[in-house]
Amino acid sequence: MKTLVIIPSRLSASRLPGKPLLKINGLSMISHVFKRAEKANIGEVIVAAEDQEIVDDVKKNGGNAILTSNKHKTGTDRIYEAFQKLNISKIDLIMNLQGDEPLMNVEDIRILNKQMIKTRSQLGTLASIIQDKKIFNNLNIVKLITSETLNDLNFPEVENFSRKIIDKNKNIYHHLGIYCYTAYTLNKFVSLRRTPNEVESNLEQLRALDNGIKINVALAKSTSIGVDTEEDLVAIKKIMEYKVK
């Protein structure tokens, strides 16, 4: 099966404007993510950006990027436009990797791709074990609930996604910013209206669950940190600068 990796990106993030071009170790965040995806070696990698500055930066750093509309409400709508524009033949899977997770584990990207190929699921994602109890109350961090305990081999269905957790006795995990769609599922997803559940929680994955699209989840080997605030950026910089030393 043939996989295409698309990384949606925009400068107008509400909580940390301009974040794709913020520098970490002298390289923009979006270019760090591109290089991680390329290193996974699961297929061609493209950044789908609504800003020419992002396209220019990615290309300057040796990557591939395409300009998309600035009218999209979600990252999935953006990757769909890029997928249509690229018109690459015989793509079976589209990997949606978030442009603000520069610490995404390369092996985890491969794990998700392998599980999608092996199980022929509609839509897959990743989650990690919650080590820090503060995460349960952090509304910036999305959690997911599964019916069965995650392990290195299984790929169970997600029951729900939430920013706020009420019942801590369930199988709750830290959701990572990565999705893998079959081409058919991506086409179906973008044709659906945003659901009240999705709008209220600001979680587009709820649109899939609300419309009967199953989402399966694999256990990630490590926890990736999404950059949503200045504090997140400082934490990421410390980790990545330490890794270089």
VEXLO-58545 format. One record per atom (N, C-alpha, C): x negated, y negated, z negated. Coordinates in pm, whole numbers, plus 50000, padded with zeros to 5 digits. Example, Ala and Ser with C-alpha at 12.3 -4.5 7.8 and 13.67 -1.06 7.14 Angstrom:
! VEXLO-58545
486815056949220487705045049220486805033049220487155022549292486335010649286487104999749213
***
This chain:
! VEXLO-58545
499165012150000500005000050000499124987450000499594977250069498804964950087499324953949994498404948049916498764937649818498224924049861499024913649841498614899849862498734892749727497674885749685497694878349559497924863549589498974857749531499254843449549499284836749412498544825649400498454818249274499164804849291500344803049230501044790149242500384779549154500344767149204499654756649128500224742849163500274734249061500724720449083500114711348977499934698749012499314689148919500314683548818501604684048852502594676848770503164684948653502334693048589502784700448470503164690448361504314692448297504804682448203503964681248077503484692748025502774692247896501294688547910500684691948023499264688748042499044685248190499424672948230499324668948370497904670348424497824674748550496524676048616495714688148576496324697348500495524708248441494834717448542495354719948664494614728948755493204724048789493024710648786491724705048824490844701648704491324704448583490484702248465489294711748469488124706548435486894714348451486564722748326486144735148353485614744148250484284749348303483224746748231481874750348280481604744848420482104732748445481824726048572482674730448690483614739648666484474744748774485934742648735486774738748830488194736448800488864749248751489894747448669490624758848615491194767548728491784761248830492394768948938491354777049015490144771749028489094779249098488584790849013488594789248880488244800448791489244811948813490554808448818491584818648835491424825448971491184817549074490984823149209489854833449208488744829849145487574838749145487854851649067488654850648960489044862748885489854872048975490824866149045491694874149132490894880649244489944873049298489104878349407488244889849357487744888549235486894898849176487654911949154488974911049132489784923049114489814931649240489634925149355489494932349483490684941349514491904935849497493094943849529493764939149658493284927949712493864922649835493474908149853493924902349963493614888249993494204879149885493484868249852493914858949747494134845049808495274839049777495624825749828496184817349713495774804649705496404795249612497514787949688498714787549631499844780249689500054767649607499694756149662499704743749584500624733249645501194724849558502034714049610501224701149627499934701549592499084689549599497864692149686497584682749776496434684249865495124684649786495084677749671493854677749589493484691849543494504699849511494254713649467493744721849584494384720449700493954727649821492494724449851492154711649846490774707249876489784713049776490154712949648489254717949544488994732949562490054740449586489904755049602489024758149722489264751249832488474753749954487014749549935486814738549863485444733749835484664744049755485384751549671484744761749587484784775749648485024776149779484934788949851486184797249855487344791449813488584799149812489504795749927490654802349931491684799750032492904793649965493504783650029494674777049971495594772050082496884770750047497884766150142498764755750073499144745350147499984734750091501454738750103502194736949992503624740349991504444728049949505744729549954506664718649918506504714749771506854702149742506834697649602508244697649542509164704749608510564705149562510884717849484509944727149472510234739949408510454738449258511454745949207511734745649064510914756048988510444766549058509674777148991508464781249074507524787749006506334792849073506664803649174507724811549147508094822249239508614816549371509374805649363509834799149486508624794249568507614789549498506404784749566505644796149635505504807549565504764818549628505544824349745506894823549736507694828649848507474820049972507444806749955507184798050071505824801250132504824802950045503474806150096503474819450169504164829350113504264842650175504874841650315505924833350326506584831550456505654824450555504974814150507504084806350595502894814550643502334822750553501154830750588501484841350692502704846850683503184856550782502164867750806501644873150695500684884150705501464897250718501144905150817501934917150845501674928350745502714936250725502654948650647502194946650502502674936050437502394934150295503474941550215503044950250125503994957850043504244951349908503164945749848503254940049714502714925749714503394917049639502904903349621502634901349473501384898549440500984895949301501034880949275501774877149173501904863149133501064861049007499924854749024499004852548912499054837748874499324834848747499474820948704498154813348712498244800948759497054792948779496464786948653497134789448538496634783548412496154794348315495774806248368495264816948282493864821248330492844812548308491504815348359490784826848289491384832148180490764843348109491424856748142492284857048245492944869548282491894880248312492034891648245491084902748260491204908848400490084910048468490064915448605490604929748607490234937648508490694951448502492214952148481492764942648407494214942348385494954939648516494404930948600495004928348732495054941448812493964948848805493904961648877494904971748821495034971848687495954981248621497384978948669497814966348674499174963348718499374967648863498404964748946498504968549087498624983849102497804991049027497835005849034499175011348987499725005748879501005010448827502135007948928502104996548994503134993449093503065003149212501855006349253501685015749364502115029849323501725033749202502005047249153503505049449130504185039749068505575041649028506585036349130506095028249224506965021849323508115014149256507755006749150508724998549077509074986049158510174979649119510624967549187509754955449151509464954449022508774942648969508024946748843506764942748834505954946548718505254934648657504874936048530504144925548460503224932048356502564923648277501634928448175501974922348039501614929547934501764924247798500644929847712500324922747605499274927347514499824928147372499114935547289499514937047148499284923747076500244919946992500134907446915499284909846791498114903346790497184904746677497404893846571497784881946618497954870546529499444867846506499904868846382501324867446351501874853446382500994843546396501434829946430502094829646568501734839146654502274839746790503794841246788504304848446688505754850746680506524837546673505934827446611506624814646594506184803946694505254807446782504754797846880505664798047004506434787447024507404787047134506744785347270505454781947273504724780947400504334794747452504344804747363503924818347401505164827047419505294832647539506464841047569506214855247519507224860747456507164874447407508114883247489507834896247493508784905347557509054917147466510194923247487510634934647405510814946847494510304958147449510454970747523511184980947436511804990747503512525001147429511555011347372510395012947436509405022347386508055015547366507255021247279505945015547247505025016447369504365005447399503435005447512502175013247480501655020447581500355026847569499625025647702498435031447711497605029947832498185037047954499135045947934499635053948045501035050248092501885045348001503275043248042503505029648107504695028148166505075016048238506585014048220507005012148092508435011748062509114998848109510444999048101511214987148137511214976948023511254964348062511374953347964512854951747930513154950747801514544948347759514894933547763513924925047722514224910747717512934902747706513024889847739511924880247721512444869047632511584863647547512024852747459510824844547410511084831847384510044823547321510154824847169511394827447123511684828046980512034842546945511444847746842511704861746801512454861746668513584868846667514374869746544514064882946470514124894146543513924907346482512504912346511511634911646411510234915646430510034930746418511104938146398510994952746386511014959746521511294952346626511344958346761509934959246819509834965446938508544966147010508324952847081507604943847016507404930347069505944928547110505744922847229504394920847283504244906747337502994902847352502644889847410502674891247562503594884047626503714884847772502604876947840501984882847941500924876148016501474870648147500884859748194501394852848313501014859348444501574870748471501294877848596502504886548631502864886548760503954895048809503514901648938504094913148966503864919549095505214923949150505574918449266506854921349330506644930149453507634938749482507654944149618508134932749706507824933349835508254922849928509784921649926510474932949918511944933049915512464925849790511864928749674512314922749548512074907649547510944903349600510664888949606511714881849692512034887749808513074882149895514404881049822514744891449749516014891649677516014881349564514914880749490514824871849374515064857249413514384852649518514494838449554515854834949615516624845149655517954842549710518994840749599518614844149475519534843449362519534829549297520694825449250520794812649179520134813749041519624802648991519094802348856520254805148760520004813648661521074817148566521034807748445522154806248375522164797748254521114802248152520944815248140519944821148051518534816248087518244816448217516934812048267516714797248239517724789148268517614774648251517444770948103518224777448019518174774447874516814777847814516254789347854514974793847797513764788947876514024783647997512944779748089512024791748117512664803248143511944815648175512564821648301511874820348415512474824948540512634840048548511844847648468511974862148471513354866848423514044858348347515384861948301516374862448417516074855248526516924855848645516944870048701515774876548696515694890348745516544899548657516314899148526517054907848435518564905248441518954892448451520374888948456521054894148582520254897048685520804901948812520494916548839520114923848733519924938148747518634942548813517674933248825516354937048877515514941948759515094954348765514314960048655512884954648658512354951648538510964947248525510244957448437509184963248490508374972748413507114965748363506564970848254505414964148193504314974048158503074969948188501894977848153501154971048039500474979147958499694973747846498374968147897498144955247868496884948847908495794952347807494574952947856493434956047771493044944147683493384932247729493034920447649494124909847662494144900447570495124889647572494554877647645495294873147745494884861147817495554849047752494874837647754495444825447696495864816147808497154812747810497624802947907497324788947855496994779847945496674766147904497894757247924498574753947813499754745447818499544732147747498564731647657498324719647578496824716447574496514704647523495114700547507494394710047413495104714847310494504724347214494134737547284495014742247374494734754447450493464752647533493344740847595492184738047681490894738347601490924732347483489744732247395489354746547358490364754747324490104768647285489514776647401490074774847520489584781947641488154777847671487884764847662486524759947691485504766347598485854767047469484934773047371484634787547406485684795147440485514809347473484664810947600485004803347704484324805147833482904799647831482684789047755481314783747743480444793647664481044800047564480324809947484479924822047570480844826147659480584837947745479444835547842479254822847881478184819547975476824819747909476794816347780475504815147707474844828647689
***
